[in-house]
Amino acid sequence: MYAANNQRYDSMQYRRSGRSGIQLPAISLGLWHNFGGVDNFENSRAMLRRAFDLGIIHFDLANNYGPPYGSAEEAFGQILKKDFLPYRDELIISTKAGWDMWPGPYGNFGSRKYMLASLDQSLKRMGLDYVDIFYHHRPDPETPMEESMGALDTAVRSGRALYAGISAYNAKQTAEALKILRDLGTPCLIHQPKYSMFVRDPEQGLFDVLEKEGVGAIVFSPLAQGLLSDRYLHGIPTDSRAARDFFLKKKDISEAMLARIRELNDIAALRGQTLAEMAVAWVLRDPRVTSALVGTSRVSQVDDNVRALNNLKFSAAELQRIDGILAQKQPAA
Ligand SMILES: NC(=O)c1ccc[n+]([C@@H]2O[C@H](COP(=O)([O-])OP(=O)(O)OC[C@H]3O[C@@H](n4cnc5c(N)ncnc54)[C@H](OP(=O)(O)O)[C@@H]3O)[C@@H](O)[C@H]2O)c1
């Protein structure tokens, strides 16, 4: 029987999502990898327990996380039932629809038909009456944005979700989506963009739109899927994401990339941090970032990433040195 750590709120920091009533932990845990049907259930469970014990009260899912698709939600549902039901009201649980989920024209993209059916399936898999945040996972170029945002509005009005979110929308699409949602009376709580030292696109306008509109930002893959850590400094470990050569490719771990990672690792060491800690701290240096949405494959990584909070401040000289290293490199992951 799991009993959560009584000190779980003592050291985590919480940041307000835009101008909403919701605060999120500065570090949130995503279940994209390592929580699927092919993964070790007890390891997944141990990571979730450890995260919650450290004040990580936001878990992020999507319909197609696994593999196989849907299995991360199923595993999460089982863990929720075993360990977290007494804590349901302390948790922010999110899911998404927008990528391929089931065959045929109603199992992908952004129709109302797909999004609401997918949300119902997600609730069933997780054994939940509602999720806290329901996201449109990506913009659909062929469906009118009014239809996709209308589905988010219905999700909230029908009680299946408490808040609406969008992911992977660029600055212009975001401005449009935020207006539609506001006009519908369901303001967008949060945007989920990809952001790390290696992928800085949100700095080109998206963060400005979110700040102006009072919408939060939870940034995914802040470790560039593990590149921004010491994981690959001595080759590609067989149990690493790059070894699977799918979402993170072996070819991405080039000599040039490793040279940048080593230089960043040196700066992290001077700050008294691991590179993973520095990567998390670096995204959180921007007050417009509500939460760093990390993934983990083992409990020790949860601990390491949370230790980032011990040093979130960067001197101007450190930032300049980091910018100099990044300027030598094409965005990679
Ligand atoms: N909205 C979207 O379109 C979208 C897309 C992608 C992700 N996401 C969300 O963002 C979450 C995080 O994405 P991500 O998994 O790519 O994030 P990430 O934090 O950039 O990468 C996670 C990987 O980095 C390695 N790692 C983590 N902590 C480490 C540490 N302290 N030391 C060494 N290595 C460490 C692990 O790799 P190993 O497995 O090799 O150990 C882990 O699986 C997802 O779970 C999902 O919720 C959303």
PDBQT file of the ligand as one rigid body, heavy atoms in Angstrom, charges set to zero:
ROOT
HETATM    1  N1  LIG A 401       3.104  17.556 -27.374  1.00  0.00    +0.000 N 
HETATM    2  C1  LIG A 401       3.894  16.801 -28.079  1.00  0.00    +0.000 C 
HETATM    3  O1  LIG A 401       3.817  16.727 -29.307  1.00  0.00    +0.000 OA
HETATM    4  C2  LIG A 401       4.964  16.017 -27.362  1.00  0.00    +0.000 A 
HETATM    5  C3  LIG A 401       6.002  15.418 -28.087  1.00  0.00    +0.000 A 
HETATM    6  C4  LIG A 401       6.985  14.759 -27.357  1.00  0.00    +0.000 A 
HETATM    7  C5  LIG A 401       6.922  14.687 -25.972  1.00  0.00    +0.000 A 
HETATM    8  N2  LIG A 401       5.868  15.251 -25.314  1.00  0.00    +0.000 N 
HETATM    9  C6  LIG A 401       5.737  15.168 -23.854  1.00  0.00    +0.000 C 
HETATM   10  O2  LIG A 401       6.965  15.526 -23.241  1.00  0.00    +0.000 OA
HETATM   11  C7  LIG A 401       7.398  14.451 -22.392  1.00  0.00    +0.000 C 
HETATM   12  C8  LIG A 401       8.892  14.448 -22.312  1.00  0.00    +0.000 C 
HETATM   13  O3  LIG A 401       9.444  14.195 -23.611  1.00  0.00    +0.000 OA
HETATM   14  P1  LIG A 401      10.838  13.461 -23.710  1.00  0.00    +0.000 P 
HETATM   15  O4  LIG A 401      10.726  12.122 -23.067  1.00  0.00    +0.000 OA
HETATM   16  O5  LIG A 401      11.311  13.569 -25.092  1.00  0.00    +0.000 OA
HETATM   17  O6  LIG A 401      11.702  14.437 -22.731  1.00  0.00    +0.000 OA
HETATM   18  P2  LIG A 401      13.223  14.611 -22.384  1.00  0.00    +0.000 P 
HETATM   19  O7  LIG A 401      13.209  14.905 -20.926  1.00  0.00    +0.000 OA
HETATM   20  O8  LIG A 401      13.853  15.582 -23.311  1.00  0.00    +0.000 OA
HETATM   21  O9  LIG A 401      13.917  13.198 -22.642  1.00  0.00    +0.000 OA
HETATM   22  C9  LIG A 401      13.679  12.114 -21.788  1.00  0.00    +0.000 C 
HETATM   23  C10 LIG A 401      14.790  11.092 -21.916  1.00  0.00    +0.000 C 
HETATM   24  O10 LIG A 401      16.011  11.679 -21.532  1.00  0.00    +0.000 OA
HETATM   25  C11 LIG A 401      16.776  10.784 -20.731  1.00  0.00    +0.000 C 
HETATM   26  N3  LIG A 401      16.897  11.361 -19.398  1.00  0.00    +0.000 N 
HETATM   27  C12 LIG A 401      15.939  11.954 -18.636  1.00  0.00    +0.000 A 
HETATM   28  N4  LIG A 401      16.451  12.404 -17.489  1.00  0.00    +0.000 NA
HETATM   29  C13 LIG A 401      17.763  12.090 -17.501  1.00  0.00    +0.000 A 
HETATM   30  C14 LIG A 401      18.813  12.292 -16.595  1.00  0.00    +0.000 A 
HETATM   31  N5  LIG A 401      18.611  12.939 -15.440  1.00  0.00    +0.000 N 
HETATM   32  N6  LIG A 401      20.055  11.859 -16.934  1.00  0.00    +0.000 NA
HETATM   33  C15 LIG A 401      20.273  11.225 -18.104  1.00  0.00    +0.000 A 
HETATM   34  N7  LIG A 401      19.309  11.006 -19.020  1.00  0.00    +0.000 NA
HETATM   35  C16 LIG A 401      18.052  11.436 -18.714  1.00  0.00    +0.000 A 
HETATM   36  C17 LIG A 401      16.004   9.468 -20.720  1.00  0.00    +0.000 C 
HETATM   37  O11 LIG A 401      16.478   8.724 -21.831  1.00  0.00    +0.000 OA
HETATM   38  P3  LIG A 401      16.726   7.155 -21.769  1.00  0.00    +0.000 P 
HETATM   39  O12 LIG A 401      15.351   6.577 -22.003  1.00  0.00    +0.000 OA
HETATM   40  O13 LIG A 401      17.681   6.943 -22.875  1.00  0.00    +0.000 OA
HETATM   41  O14 LIG A 401      17.265   6.836 -20.410  1.00  0.00    +0.000 OA
HETATM   42  C18 LIG A 401      14.590   9.913 -20.968  1.00  0.00    +0.000 C 
HETATM   43  O15 LIG A 401      13.790   8.907 -21.536  1.00  0.00    +0.000 OA
HETATM   44  C19 LIG A 401       6.759  13.229 -23.002  1.00  0.00    +0.000 C 
HETATM   45  O16 LIG A 401       6.683  12.136 -22.095  1.00  0.00    +0.000 OA
HETATM   46  C20 LIG A 401       5.417  13.761 -23.369  1.00  0.00    +0.000 C 
HETATM   47  O17 LIG A 401       4.599  13.833 -22.219  1.00  0.00    +0.000 OA
HETATM   48  C21 LIG A 401       4.904  15.924 -25.978  1.00  0.00    +0.000 A 
ENDROOT
TORSDOF 0
